[in-house]
Amino acid sequence: MKIYDISVPVHQDMPVWPGDPGVRLVRTGSMADGDPYNNSRLEMGSHTGTHVDAPFHFIQNGITVDKLSLDVLIGPAAVVGVETEPAITADVLERLSIKKGISRLLFKTSNSAPGGPWSKSGFQPDFVHIAPDGARWLVERGLRLVGIDYLSVEKYGALEPDTHHTLLGAGVVVVEGLNLANVPPGEYTLVCLPLMVAEGDGAPARIVLLGD
């Protein structure tokens, strides 16, 4: 069985969404300084790196991350390649011929390619996103979980967060910050486990794909 780790490493120089807190790792115990153990304090936002958006992120009465069903977070998933598209629109989705019955869909875009946003330092505003009509298409087809390979499904600078409202308002779990650079398009088993943050709007996650 092949295991693909599609999480990005958490470190102090990693890109974060503008306005979100950066990552800060503070050593609170150091064996090099004579302490009996190494210990640290980790500070970061709930939507840092590879993370899960719960509906509560944009929907006031939406469920929180600790209430998300494992039946959604774990199960069959498809990785689809849209490396040449600047945005994932309804028209793009129609052309993909996505297999019926797929309820978890991860988009591998040019975000994951060499020279893409993950390969550059700092936040990159020009990333491939899911357009509002694409989000509506996904909801209409009964998707339960949608993931993308940069920090948001939403276009940077959008006047309204329509993509988030559409997906999260329909109870679709949104997974952001994936690294799909080494994952061929195809069908896998997804294991997505966000931190169980009580009443959280989202949480970082370690996510893997299992394949043949």
Secondary structure, DSSP 8 states (H G I E B T S, - for coil): -EEEE------TTS---TTS---EEEEEE-GGGT-SS-EEEEE--TT-SSEEE-GGGT-TTS--GGG--HHHHEEEEEEEE-TT-SEE-HHHHHHTT--TT--EEEEE-GGGSTTSGGGSSS--S---EE-HHHHHHHHHTT-SEEEESSS-SS-TT-SS-HHHHHHHHTT-EEEES---TT--SEEEEEEEEE---TT-SEEEEEEEEEE-
